[in-house]
Amino acid sequence: MEISLAAVLVLGGLVILRWVIIGLGSLLVLHSARVCPACFEQTVAVRRKILTVLVRIAEWRWCPQCGWEGPSRKPERSSWTSRSVKSQA
């Protein structure tokens, strides 16, 4: 009984480790570009609550030009960007 329980725990741990490695690998593959990969036009960020809660470094993007939808990495915020944007009006 103890050996079968240990085997189940080890195999379950290996499955969870595999999911973590696949998840981290897929996040590294995401591009952080703001342009559509199909038509090279600007994309718009779409809020998805589930994606925001589960993965904070990714966001869903949509291209109004061709209708493409897909994930991308969120850009890193810098103080230079926020300073240059606030005096646009």
N, CA, C and O atoms as CSV, one atom per row, in Angstrom:
chain,resi,resn,atom,element,x,y,z
A,1,MET,N,N,0.821,-1.195,0.000
A,1,MET,CA,C,0.000,0.000,0.000
A,1,MET,C,C,0.862,1.255,0.000
A,1,MET,O,O,0.556,2.213,-0.710
A,2,GLU,N,N,1.946,1.265,0.795
A,2,GLU,CA,C,2.803,2.442,0.878
A,2,GLU,C,C,3.539,2.686,-0.428
A,2,GLU,O,O,3.744,3.833,-0.826
A,3,ILE,N,N,3.935,1.607,-1.095
A,3,ILE,CA,C,4.676,1.745,-2.350
A,3,ILE,C,C,3.764,2.306,-3.434
A,3,ILE,O,O,4.194,3.155,-4.216
A,4,SER,N,N,2.528,1.854,-3.498
A,4,SER,CA,C,1.619,2.367,-4.525
A,4,SER,C,C,1.266,3.834,-4.263
A,4,SER,O,O,1.125,4.606,-5.212
A,5,LEU,N,N,1.122,4.229,-3.006
A,5,LEU,CA,C,0.852,5.623,-2.677
A,5,LEU,C,C,2.048,6.498,-3.038
A,5,LEU,O,O,1.878,7.595,-3.571
A,6,ALA,N,N,3.240,6.021,-2.753
A,6,ALA,CA,C,4.445,6.772,-3.110
A,6,ALA,C,C,4.574,6.892,-4.621
A,6,ALA,O,O,4.970,7.942,-5.126
A,7,ALA,N,N,4.248,5.838,-5.341
A,7,ALA,CA,C,4.322,5.879,-6.803
A,7,ALA,C,C,3.319,6.879,-7.367
A,7,ALA,O,O,3.636,7.618,-8.299
A,8,VAL,N,N,2.121,6.906,-6.811
A,8,VAL,CA,C,1.103,7.860,-7.265
A,8,VAL,C,C,1.555,9.288,-6.984
A,8,VAL,O,O,1.382,10.164,-7.831
A,9,LEU,N,N,2.127,9.534,-5.817
A,9,LEU,CA,C,2.602,10.875,-5.483
A,9,LEU,C,C,3.752,11.312,-6.387
A,9,LEU,O,O,3.788,12.458,-6.836
A,10,VAL,N,N,4.683,10.413,-6.654
A,10,VAL,CA,C,5.813,10.747,-7.527
A,10,VAL,C,C,5.331,11.018,-8.943
A,10,VAL,O,O,5.725,12.014,-9.551
A,11,LEU,N,N,4.489,10.151,-9.472
A,11,LEU,CA,C,3.992,10.351,-10.834
A,11,LEU,C,C,3.108,11.599,-10.934
A,11,LEU,O,O,3.170,12.317,-11.932
A,12,GLY,N,N,2.296,11.861,-9.924
A,12,GLY,CA,C,1.494,13.085,-9.909
A,12,GLY,C,C,2.367,14.329,-9.855
A,12,GLY,O,O,2.084,15.323,-10.523
A,13,GLY,N,N,3.423,14.273,-9.064
A,13,GLY,CA,C,4.364,15.393,-9.007
A,13,GLY,C,C,5.053,15.625,-10.336
A,13,GLY,O,O,5.277,16.771,-10.727
A,14,LEU,N,N,5.392,14.550,-11.035
A,14,LEU,CA,C,6.019,14.690,-12.349
A,14,LEU,C,C,5.060,15.301,-13.369
A,14,LEU,O,O,5.479,16.080,-14.226
A,15,VAL,N,N,3.787,14.954,-13.282
A,15,VAL,CA,C,2.798,15.544,-14.192
A,15,VAL,C,C,2.657,17.038,-13.920
A,15,VAL,O,O,2.610,17.836,-14.857
A,16,ILE,N,N,2.590,17.420,-12.657
A,16,ILE,CA,C,2.484,18.843,-12.308
A,16,ILE,C,C,3.735,19.596,-12.738
A,16,ILE,O,O,3.634,20.711,-13.251
A,17,LEU,N,N,4.904,19.011,-12.542
A,17,LEU,CA,C,6.150,19.633,-12.988
A,17,LEU,C,C,6.158,19.811,-14.500
A,17,LEU,O,O,6.643,20.823,-15.006
A,18,ARG,N,N,5.634,18.853,-15.206
A,18,ARG,CA,C,5.552,18.947,-16.670
A,18,ARG,C,C,4.651,20.101,-17.094
A,18,ARG,O,O,4.990,20.831,-18.026
A,19,TRP,N,N,3.506,20.281,-16.427
A,19,TRP,CA,C,2.599,21.398,-16.737
A,19,TRP,C,C,3.282,22.740,-16.481
A,19,TRP,O,O,3.140,23.677,-17.267
A,20,VAL,N,N,4.019,22.825,-15.384
A,20,VAL,CA,C,4.716,24.077,-15.058
A,20,VAL,C,C,5.759,24.395,-16.117
A,20,VAL,O,O,5.864,25.542,-16.551
A,21,ILE,N,N,6.525,23.412,-16.536
A,21,ILE,CA,C,7.558,23.630,-17.558
A,21,ILE,C,C,6.925,24.026,-18.885
A,21,ILE,O,O,7.431,24.920,-19.563
A,22,ILE,N,N,5.841,23.385,-19.264
A,22,ILE,CA,C,5.156,23.735,-20.517
A,22,ILE,C,C,4.586,25.147,-20.434
A,22,ILE,O,O,4.678,25.904,-21.400
A,23,GLY,N,N,4.003,25.508,-19.307
A,23,GLY,CA,C,3.451,26.854,-19.130
A,23,GLY,C,C,4.517,27.928,-19.207
A,23,GLY,O,O,4.324,28.947,-19.871
A,24,LEU,N,N,5.640,27.714,-18.538
A,24,LEU,CA,C,6.728,28.695,-18.591
A,24,LEU,C,C,7.328,28.788,-19.985
A,24,LEU,O,O,7.673,29.877,-20.444
A,25,GLY,N,N,7.452,27.666,-20.650
A,25,GLY,CA,C,7.983,27.679,-22.017
A,25,GLY,C,C,7.071,28.414,-22.974
A,25,GLY,O,O,7.545,29.145,-23.844
A,26,SER,N,N,5.769,28.232,-22.828
A,26,SER,CA,C,4.848,28.930,-23.731
A,26,SER,C,C,4.828,30.427,-23.458
A,26,SER,O,O,4.624,31.206,-24.389
A,27,LEU,N,N,5.030,30.855,-22.225
A,27,LEU,CA,C,5.106,32.286,-21.939
A,27,LEU,C,C,6.363,32.912,-22.531
A,27,LEU,O,O,6.342,34.067,-22.954
A,28,LEU,N,N,7.443,32.165,-22.562
A,28,LEU,CA,C,8.676,32.691,-23.145
A,28,LEU,C,C,8.579,32.828,-24.657
A,28,LEU,O,O,9.272,33.655,-25.250
A,29,VAL,N,N,7.736,32.032,-25.280
A,29,VAL,CA,C,7.593,32.063,-26.737
A,29,VAL,C,C,6.729,33.241,-27.194
A,29,VAL,O,O,6.857,33.684,-28.335
A,30,LEU,N,N,5.855,33.756,-26.328
A,30,LEU,CA,C,4.971,34.859,-26.708
A,30,LEU,C,C,5.776,36.084,-27.126
A,30,LEU,O,O,6.758,36.442,-26.476
A,31,HIS,N,N,5.360,36.713,-28.196
A,31,HIS,CA,C,6.020,37.937,-28.645
A,31,HIS,C,C,5.409,39.133,-27.919
A,31,HIS,O,O,4.268,39.074,-27.462
A,32,SER,N,N,6.169,40.208,-27.817
A,32,SER,CA,C,5.661,41.383,-27.112
A,32,SER,C,C,5.370,42.532,-28.066
A,32,SER,O,O,5.277,43.681,-27.635
A,33,ALA,N,N,5.228,42.246,-29.323
A,33,ALA,CA,C,4.992,43.293,-30.318
A,33,ALA,C,C,3.569,43.821,-30.223
A,33,ALA,O,O,2.661,43.103,-29.801
A,34,ARG,N,N,3.378,45.055,-30.609
A,34,ARG,CA,C,2.068,45.680,-30.614
A,34,ARG,C,C,1.434,45.658,-31.997
A,34,ARG,O,O,0.353,46.215,-32.190
A,35,VAL,N,N,2.084,45.029,-32.950
A,35,VAL,CA,C,1.544,44.974,-34.308
A,35,VAL,C,C,1.038,43.570,-34.600
A,35,VAL,O,O,1.505,42.589,-34.019
A,36,CYS,N,N,0.092,43.495,-35.496
A,36,CYS,CA,C,-0.513,42.228,-35.893
A,36,CYS,C,C,0.496,41.404,-36.692
A,36,CYS,O,O,1.152,41.947,-37.581
A,37,PRO,N,N,0.639,40.116,-36.404
A,37,PRO,CA,C,1.559,39.295,-37.184
A,37,PRO,C,C,1.050,38.996,-38.592
A,37,PRO,O,O,1.825,38.568,-39.448
A,38,ALA,N,N,-0.245,39.216,-38.845
A,38,ALA,CA,C,-0.807,38.928,-40.165
A,38,ALA,C,C,-0.729,40.124,-41.109
A,38,ALA,O,O,-0.333,39.976,-42.265
A,39,CYS,N,N,-1.108,41.325,-40.620
A,39,CYS,CA,C,-1.169,42.492,-41.519
A,39,CYS,C,C,-0.259,43.640,-41.085
A,39,CYS,O,O,-0.198,44.658,-41.775
A,40,PHE,N,N,0.441,43.507,-39.973
A,40,PHE,CA,C,1.404,44.496,-39.471
A,40,PHE,C,C,0.772,45.844,-39.133
A,40,PHE,O,O,1.433,46.877,-39.230
A,41,GLU,N,N,-0.504,45.844,-38.735
A,41,GLU,CA,C,-1.181,47.053,-38.255
A,41,GLU,C,C,-1.188,47.031,-36.727
A,41,GLU,O,O,-0.906,45.999,-36.118
A,42,GLN,N,N,-1.508,48.162,-36.111
A,42,GLN,CA,C,-1.564,48.257,-34.654
A,42,GLN,C,C,-2.704,47.396,-34.102
A,42,GLN,O,O,-3.778,47.315,-34.698
A,43,THR,N,N,-2.456,46.761,-32.965
A,43,THR,CA,C,-3.479,45.944,-32.313
A,43,THR,C,C,-4.001,46.657,-31.073
A,43,THR,O,O,-3.399,47.617,-30.592
A,44,VAL,N,N,-5.128,46.174,-30.565
A,44,VAL,CA,C,-5.788,46.753,-29.399
A,44,VAL,C,C,-5.817,45.700,-28.299
A,44,VAL,O,O,-6.096,44.530,-28.564
A,45,ALA,N,N,-5.528,46.111,-27.060
A,45,ALA,CA,C,-5.588,45.184,-25.932
A,45,ALA,C,C,-7.042,44.902,-25.572
A,45,ALA,O,O,-7.864,45.816,-25.513
A,46,VAL,N,N,-7.351,43.633,-25.333
A,46,VAL,CA,C,-8.692,43.200,-24.946
A,46,VAL,C,C,-8.597,42.639,-23.537
A,46,VAL,O,O,-7.720,41.823,-23.253
A,47,ARG,N,N,-9.494,43.067,-22.650
A,47,ARG,CA,C,-9.473,42.572,-21.277
A,47,ARG,C,C,-10.162,41.225,-21.184
A,47,ARG,O,O,-11.310,41.065,-21.598
A,48,ARG,N,N,-9.455,40.281,-20.644
A,48,ARG,CA,C,-10.011,38.957,-20.339
A,48,ARG,C,C,-9.730,38.706,-18.868
A,48,ARG,O,O,-8.572,38.580,-18.470
A,49,LYS,N,N,-10.773,38.634,-18.061
A,49,LYS,CA,C,-10.583,38.523,-16.613
A,49,LYS,C,C,-9.811,37.273,-16.232
A,49,LYS,O,O,-8.948,37.316,-15.355
A,50,ILE,N,N,-10.112,36.176,-16.875
A,50,ILE,CA,C,-9.448,34.919,-16.534
A,50,ILE,C,C,-7.958,35.013,-16.829
A,50,ILE,O,O,-7.140,34.538,-16.041
A,51,LEU,N,N,-7.599,35.617,-17.950
A,51,LEU,CA,C,-6.192,35.756,-18.316
A,51,LEU,C,C,-5.489,36.729,-17.384
A,51,LEU,O,O,-4.326,36.521,-17.038
A,52,THR,N,N,-6.179,37.789,-16.971
A,52,THR,CA,C,-5.590,38.775,-16.075
A,52,THR,C,C,-5.300,38.169,-14.711
A,52,THR,O,O,-4.269,38.463,-14.107
A,53,VAL,N,N,-6.193,37.334,-14.227
A,53,VAL,CA,C,-6.011,36.737,-12.911
A,53,VAL,C,C,-4.947,35.644,-12.945
A,53,VAL,O,O,-4.092,35.589,-12.061
A,54,LEU,N,N,-4.990,34.784,-13.943
A,54,LEU,CA,C,-4.079,33.645,-13.979
A,54,LEU,C,C,-2.666,34.018,-14.415
A,54,LEU,O,O,-1.691,33.585,-13.802
A,55,VAL,N,N,-2.557,34.810,-15.461
A,55,VAL,CA,C,-1.245,35.132,-16.018
A,55,VAL,C,C,-1.127,36.650,-16.096
A,55,VAL,O,O,-1.769,37.284,-16.933
A,56,ARG,N,N,-0.321,37.221,-15.239
A,56,ARG,CA,C,-0.219,38.677,-15.186
A,56,ARG,C,C,0.774,39.246,-16.184
A,56,ARG,O,O,0.819,40.464,-16.358
A,57,ILE,N,N,1.571,38.419,-16.847
A,57,ILE,CA,C,2.548,38.956,-17.796
A,57,ILE,C,C,2.085,38.834,-19.239
A,57,ILE,O,O,2.819,39.200,-20.156
A,58,ALA,N,N,0.872,38.321,-19.454
A,58,ALA,CA,C,0.355,38.180,-20.817
A,58,ALA,C,C,-0.957,38.942,-20.957
A,58,ALA,O,O,-1.656,39.172,-19.971
A,59,GLU,N,N,-1.285,39.330,-22.171
A,59,GLU,CA,C,-2.550,39.990,-22.456
A,59,GLU,C,C,-3.071,39.524,-23.802
A,59,GLU,O,O,-2.309,39.028,-24.632
A,60,TRP,N,N,-4.367,39.684,-24.019
A,60,TRP,CA,C,-5.008,39.281,-25.263
A,60,TRP,C,C,-5.072,40.494,-26.178
A,60,TRP,O,O,-5.463,41.574,-25.737
A,61,ARG,N,N,-4.692,40.337,-27.461
A,61,ARG,CA,C,-4.675,41.442,-28.416
A,61,ARG,C,C,-5.628,41.133,-29.562
A,61,ARG,O,O,-5.875,39.969,-29.877
A,62,TRP,N,N,-6.166,42.192,-30.189
A,62,TRP,CA,C,-7.086,42.067,-31.318
A,62,TRP,C,C,-6.716,43.099,-32.367
A,62,TRP,O,O,-6.419,44.248,-32.040
A,63,CYS,N,N,-6.735,42.687,-33.632
A,63,CYS,CA,C,-6.440,43.585,-34.743
A,63,CYS,C,C,-7.761,44.000,-35.393
A,63,CYS,O,O,-8.460,43.152,-35.946
A,64,PRO,N,N,-8.119,45.295,-35.337
A,64,PRO,CA,C,-9.368,45.724,-35.963
A,64,PRO,C,C,-9.303,45.705,-37.487
A,64,PRO,O,O,-10.340,45.715,-38.151
A,65,GLN,N,N,-8.107,45.678,-38.039
A,65,GLN,CA,C,-7.945,45.699,-39.491
A,65,GLN,C,C,-8.326,44.351,-40.123
A,65,GLN,O,O,-9.123,44.298,-41.060
A,66,CYS,N,N,-7.745,43.265,-39.596
A,66,CYS,CA,C,-7.978,41.957,-40.222
A,66,CYS,C,C,-8.744,40.975,-39.330
A,66,CYS,O,O,-9.138,39.907,-39.797
A,67,GLY,N,N,-8.962,41.319,-38.048
A,67,GLY,CA,C,-9.717,40.452,-37.156
A,67,GLY,C,C,-8.885,39.425,-36.412
A,67,GLY,O,O,-9.450,38.550,-35.755
A,68,TRP,N,N,-7.557,39.499,-36.490
A,68,TRP,CA,C,-6.688,38.553,-35.793
A,68,TRP,C,C,-6.829,38.743,-34.290
A,68,TRP,O,O,-6.936,39.872,-33.811
A,69,GLU,N,N,-6.828,37.638,-33.543
A,69,GLU,CA,C,-6.830,37.668,-32.082
A,69,GLU,C,C,-5.764,36.728,-31.580
A,69,GLU,O,O,-5.544,35.663,-32.157
A,70,GLY,N,N,-5.093,37.119,-30.497
A,70,GLY,CA,C,-4.097,36.236,-29.934
A,70,GLY,C,C,-3.418,36.828,-28.721
A,70,GLY,O,O,-3.580,38.011,-28.423
A,71,PRO,N,N,-2.650,35.996,-28.012
A,71,PRO,CA,C,-1.961,36.470,-26.815
A,71,PRO,C,C,-0.646,37.166,-27.156
A,71,PRO,O,O,-0.046,36.917,-28.201
A,72,SER,N,N,-0.213,38.039,-26.256
A,72,SER,CA,C,1.113,38.648,-26.359
A,72,SER,C,C,1.583,39.001,-24.958
A,72,SER,O,O,0.787,39.067,-24.022
A,73,ARG,N,N,2.874,39.226,-24.826
A,73,ARG,CA,C,3.424,39.626,-23.540
A,73,ARG,C,C,3.141,41.093,-23.283
A,73,ARG,O,O,3.152,41.903,-24.210
A,74,LYS,N,N,2.885,41.440,-22.026
A,74,LYS,CA,C,2.706,42.845,-21.665
A,74,LYS,C,C,4.073,43.524,-21.696
A,74,LYS,O,O,5.079,42.914,-21.334
A,75,PRO,N,N,4.109,44.777,-22.125
A,75,PRO,CA,C,5.396,45.482,-22.122
A,75,PRO,C,C,5.789,45.859,-20.702
A,75,PRO,O,O,4.936,46.011,-19.828
A,76,GLU,N,N,7.082,46.006,-20.486
A,76,GLU,CA,C,7.551,46.467,-19.186
A,76,GLU,C,C,7.342,47.970,-19.117
A,76,GLU,O,O,7.715,48.697,-20.038
A,77,ARG,N,N,6.752,48.430,-18.038
A,77,ARG,CA,C,6.495,49.863,-17.877
A,77,ARG,C,C,7.798,50.570,-17.507
A,77,ARG,O,O,8.580,50.076,-16.695
A,78,SER,N,N,8.011,51.714,-18.107
A,78,SER,CA,C,9.178,52.512,-17.749
A,78,SER,C,C,8.726,53.919,-17.415
A,78,SER,O,O,7.686,54.369,-17.896
A,79,SER,N,N,9.496,54.619,-16.597
A,79,SER,CA,C,9.125,55.979,-16.215
A,79,SER,C,C,9.213,56.913,-17.413
A,79,SER,O,O,8.477,57.898,-17.482
A,80,TRP,N,N,10.094,56.623,-18.350
A,80,TRP,CA,C,10.234,57.466,-19.534
A,80,TRP,C,C,8.953,57.443,-20.359
A,80,TRP,O,O,8.519,58.486,-20.847
A,81,THR,N,N,8.345,56.276,-20.522
A,81,THR,CA,C,7.116,56.166,-21.307
A,81,THR,C,C,5.979,56.939,-20.653
A,81,THR,O,O,5.265,57.670,-21.340
A,82,SER,N,N,5.793,56.798,-19.356
A,82,SER,CA,C,4.685,57.486,-18.699
A,82,SER,C,C,4.906,58.997,-18.681
A,82,SER,O,O,3.935,59.750,-18.749
A,83,ARG,N,N,6.141,59.458,-18.591
A,83,ARG,CA,C,6.401,60.895,-18.617
A,83,ARG,C,C,6.125,61.480,-19.992
A,83,ARG,O,O,5.636,62.605,-20.094
A,84,SER,N,N,6.425,60.745,-21.041
A,84,SER,CA,C,6.264,61.293,-22.380
A,84,SER,C,C,4.817,61.264,-22.862
A,84,SER,O,O,4.482,61.967,-23.816
A,85,VAL,N,N,3.961,60.481,-22.238
A,85,VAL,CA,C,2.590,60.342,-22.720
A,85,VAL,C,C,1.647,61.354,-22.079
A,85,VAL,O,O,0.664,61.733,-22.715
A,86,LYS,N,N,1.894,61.808,-20.863
A,86,LYS,CA,C,0.886,62.592,-20.158
A,86,LYS,C,C,0.680,64.006,-20.694
A,86,LYS,O,O,-0.333,64.614,-20.347
A,87,SER,N,N,1.554,64.567,-21.503
A,87,SER,CA,C,1.370,65.933,-22.005
A,87,SER,C,C,0.950,65.943,-23.471
A,87,SER,O,O,1.491,66.719,-24.260
A,88,GLN,N,N,-0.001,65.100,-23.846
A,88,GLN,CA,C,-0.438,65.001,-25.233
A,88,GLN,C,C,-1.592,65.943,-25.563
A,88,GLN,O,O,-1.806,66.219,-26.743
A,89,ALA,N,N,-2.337,66.446,-24.603
A,89,ALA,CA,C,-3.543,67.235,-24.887
A,89,ALA,C,C,-3.264,68.639,-25.174
A,89,ALA,O,O,-4.187,69.412,-25.428
